[in-house]
Amino acid sequence: METVASAYNEVFYNRADPRVSDWPLMTSPWPLITIIYGYLALIKLVLPAYMSHRQPYELKTVIRWYNIVQIVANAIVTWGIMTSGWTTTYHFGCMLPDYSMNPEPLRMLRFMWWTIILKLMELFETVFFLLRKKERQASFLHVYHHVSTLVIVWSGTKYVGGGITSFSPMINNAVHVIMYSYYLLSSEGSPTIKAFLIKYKKWITIMQMIQFTLMIVYSAQVFMPSCPAPLGITIIYFPNVIFVYYMFYDFFKRNYVNDKQNENRRNGVGSKHC
């Protein structure tokens, strides 16, 4: 038991960034664990039982403001991370984290922490799906992606909080500005705008896969002998990004490639004629 307690203290306290030791959600892993278990219980047990004999809620106004808040918040946090190093002293080589109390590293750390809040906000999307009885959208990919991203961003903030680790949240938040703008326009726009956007719906998934590719390629520098960046988070980061990339690719193939091929077959496109 003493060994377990010693390992726990080593992982969650001794190796953690001391600058965030008393920040909300960062004092220990238990607030995060409680939130994740509460989220899973809500979407797997509570909401399905609650909605079993109810009509779907519309939630149009709620979702409209949710999209607006996400657009603004993701834009602010993207700008914050970008201007806390990437437009000043950072480069696209091996950027080591700065654990000092200097203004710019602390500013980067704060915006990394705000990225955790963005990921917590995204958990509401599953609630919206279930309240609207769109269970198909609350898929394994959807739930896994939200939970795993939350865990990784929390880990990055607790242990690194800058340097090479800040690249992925910056790119991800920027992609979310575009993604939520698309959702807002496609739900609120005129029929002409909706008809235009639906033709480019697949590019949202393509954009996300490009994002994962950039993350993997850039972050792989940590394995180079010339890059002494901390490797602890890579244990969960790289397998997760590769797995999520595969699931997005599988989703894209099933919903856009295979559907298109089936449509072509139904229409006789590409078939042989005697």
C-alpha positions in Angstrom: 0.0 0.0 0.0 2.9 2.3 0.8 4.4 1.6 -2.6 1.1 2.6 -4.3 0.9 5.8 -2.3 4.5 6.6 -3.2 3.9 6.0 -6.9 0.7 8.1 -6.8 2.5 11.0 -5.2 5.4 10.7 -7.6 3.2 10.7 -10.7 0.6 13.3 -9.7 2.6 15.6 -7.5 6.4 15.3 -7.7 6.4 15.2 -11.5 3.7 17.7 -12.1 4.3 21.4 -13.0 4.3 23.1 -9.6 2.9 26.3 -11.2 -0.6 24.6 -11.5 -0.6 22.8 -8.2 -3.4 24.9 -6.7 -5.3 25.8 -9.9 -8.9 24.6 -10.3 -9.2 21.0 -11.6 -5.4 20.6 -11.3 -4.8 19.8 -7.6 -5.2 16.1 -8.2 -6.7 13.7 -10.8 -9.9 13.2 -8.8 -11.8 16.2 -10.1 -11.2 15.1 -13.7 -12.0 11.4 -12.9 -15.2 12.5 -11.1 -16.3 14.6 -14.1 -15.6 11.8 -16.6 -17.4 9.2 -14.6 -20.3 11.6 -14.1 -20.4 12.3 -17.8 -20.4 8.6 -18.7 -23.1 7.8 -16.1 -25.3 10.7 -17.4 -25.1 9.7 -21.1 -25.2 5.9 -20.6 -27.7 5.5 -17.8 -29.5 8.7 -16.7 -30.4 10.4 -20.0 -31.4 7.2 -21.9 -33.8 6.3 -19.0 -35.1 9.9 -18.8 -35.8 10.1 -22.5 -37.2 6.6 -23.0 -40.9 7.8 -22.8 -40.4 11.5 -23.8 -40.5 13.3 -27.1 -37.3 14.9 -28.3 -36.5 18.4 -27.2 -35.8 21.0 -29.9 -33.0 23.0 -28.1 -32.6 25.2 -31.2 -31.9 28.4 -29.2 -29.6 26.6 -26.7 -27.6 25.0 -29.5 -27.4 28.3 -31.4 -25.8 30.1 -28.4 -23.6 27.1 -27.7 -22.1 27.3 -31.2 -21.6 31.0 -30.8 -19.9 30.6 -27.5 -17.7 27.9 -28.9 -16.7 30.0 -31.9 -15.7 33.0 -29.8 -14.0 30.9 -27.0 -12.0 28.8 -29.3 -10.9 31.9 -31.3 -9.8 33.6 -28.1 -7.8 30.6 -26.8 -6.3 29.9 -30.2 -5.1 33.5 -30.3 -3.9 33.3 -26.7 -1.7 30.2 -27.3 -0.4 31.6 -30.6 0.6 34.9 -29.2 2.2 33.3 -26.0 5.1 31.9 -28.0 4.3 30.9 -31.5 4.3 34.4 -32.9 7.1 35.6 -30.6 9.9 33.2 -29.6 8.7 29.7 -30.7 9.8 27.9 -33.9 8.6 24.6 -35.5 11.6 22.7 -34.3 11.9 21.0 -30.9 10.4 23.5 -28.5 11.1 22.7 -24.9 8.6 23.8 -22.2 9.5 26.9 -20.1 8.7 26.2 -16.5 9.7 29.6 -15.3 7.4 32.2 -13.7 8.1 34.7 -16.5 5.0 36.5 -18.0 4.9 34.7 -21.4 5.3 31.1 -20.2 2.6 31.8 -17.5 0.3 33.2 -20.1 0.8 30.1 -22.3 0.0 28.0 -19.3 -3.2 29.9 -18.6 -4.4 29.4 -22.1 -3.6 25.7 -22.0 -5.7 25.6 -18.8 -8.6 27.4 -20.7 -8.3 24.7 -23.3 -9.4 22.2 -20.6 -12.5 24.3 -20.0 -13.2 24.2 -23.8 -13.0 20.4 -23.7 -15.4 20.3 -20.7 -17.9 22.4 -22.6 -17.8 20.0 -25.5 -19.2 17.3 -23.3 -22.6 19.1 -23.5 -22.8 18.1 -27.1 -23.5 14.5 -26.1 -26.3 15.7 -23.8 -27.8 17.7 -26.6 -27.8 14.6 -28.9 -29.6 12.5 -26.3 -32.1 15.1 -25.4 -33.0 15.5 -29.1 -33.1 11.7 -29.4 -30.2 11.6 -31.9 -28.5 8.6 -30.3 -26.7 7.7 -33.5 -24.6 10.9 -33.2 -23.6 10.0 -29.7 -21.4 7.2 -31.2 -18.4 5.5 -29.7 -16.2 7.8 -31.8 -17.9 10.9 -30.4 -17.7 9.8 -26.8 -14.2 8.4 -26.9 -12.8 11.4 -28.8 -14.2 13.9 -26.2 -13.1 11.9 -23.2 -9.6 11.1 -24.5 -9.0 14.7 -25.7 -10.0 16.0 -22.3 -7.6 13.6 -20.5 -4.7 14.5 -22.9 -5.2 18.3 -22.6 -5.4 18.0 -18.8 -2.2 15.9 -18.7 -0.4 18.3 -21.0 -1.3 21.3 -18.8 -0.5 19.5 -15.6 2.9 18.2 -16.7 4.2 20.4 -19.5 2.0 23.5 -20.2 4.0 24.9 -23.2 6.6 24.2 -25.8 6.0 21.5 -28.3 2.9 20.3 -26.3 1.1 23.6 -27.1 1.0 23.0 -30.9 -1.8 20.4 -30.9 -4.2 22.4 -28.7 -3.5 25.5 -30.8 -4.3 23.6 -34.1 -7.3 21.8 -32.6 -8.9 25.0 -31.2 -8.4 26.7 -34.6 -10.1 23.8 -36.4 -13.0 24.1 -33.9 -13.6 27.7 -34.8 -14.2 26.6 -38.4 -16.2 23.5 -37.3 -18.6 25.4 -35.0 -19.0 28.2 -37.6 -20.1 25.5 -40.1 -22.6 24.1 -37.6 -24.0 27.5 -36.8 -24.4 28.5 -40.5 -25.8 25.1 -41.5 -28.5 25.3 -38.8 -29.3 29.0 -38.9 -28.6 29.9 -42.6 -31.0 30.4 -45.4 -31.9 27.3 -47.6 -29.4 28.5 -50.2 -26.6 28.6 -47.6 -27.6 25.2 -46.2 -27.7 23.7 -49.7 -24.2 25.2 -50.4 -22.7 23.9 -47.1 -24.1 20.4 -47.3 -21.9 19.8 -50.4 -18.8 20.6 -48.3 -19.8 18.6 -45.2 -17.2 15.9 -45.8 -14.5 18.6 -45.7 -15.1 19.0 -42.0 -14.0 15.4 -41.5 -11.1 15.8 -44.0 -10.0 18.9 -42.1 -9.9 17.0 -38.8 -7.8 14.2 -40.4 -5.4 16.8 -41.8 -5.2 18.2 -38.2 -4.3 14.8 -36.8 -1.6 14.3 -39.5 0.0 17.7 -38.6 -0.1 16.8 -34.9 1.5 13.5 -35.4 4.2 14.7 -37.8 5.2 17.8 -35.7 5.0 16.0 -32.3 7.1 13.1 -33.5 10.1 15.3 -33.0 10.1 14.2 -29.4 11.6 10.9 -30.4 14.6 12.4 -32.1 17.9 12.1 -30.1 18.4 15.9 -30.6 15.1 16.7 -28.9 15.3 16.3 -25.1 11.5 17.0 -24.6 9.7 15.1 -21.8 8.3 11.8 -23.1 5.8 11.0 -20.4 2.6 12.2 -22.1 3.6 10.5 -25.4 2.6 7.2 -23.9 -1.1 8.1 -24.2 -0.8 10.9 -26.8 0.5 9.1 -29.9 -1.6 5.8 -29.6 -4.7 8.0 -29.0 -4.2 10.4 -32.0 -3.5 7.4 -34.3 -6.5 5.5 -33.1 -8.8 8.6 -33.4 -7.4 9.3 -36.8 -8.3 5.7 -37.9 -11.8 6.1 -36.5 -12.3 9.4 -38.4 -11.0 7.8 -41.6 -13.4 4.8 -41.1 -16.3 7.3 -40.5 -15.3 9.2 -43.7 -15.0 6.0 -45.7 -18.4 4.7 -44.6 -20.3 7.9 -44.9 -18.8 9.5 -48.0 -16.7 7.0 -50.0 -18.9 3.9 -49.7 -22.2 5.9 -49.9 -21.0 7.6 -53.1 -20.0 4.2 -54.6 -23.4 2.7 -53.7 -25.2 5.7 -55.2 -23.2 5.3 -58.4 -24.1 1.7 -58.6 -27.8 2.5 -58.1 -27.6 5.1 -60.8 -25.6 2.8 -63.1 -22.5 5.1 -63.1 -19.4 3.1 -64.0 -21.3 -0.1 -64.9 -20.6 -1.9 -68.2 -23.1 -1.7 -71.0 -23.3 -4.3 -73.8 
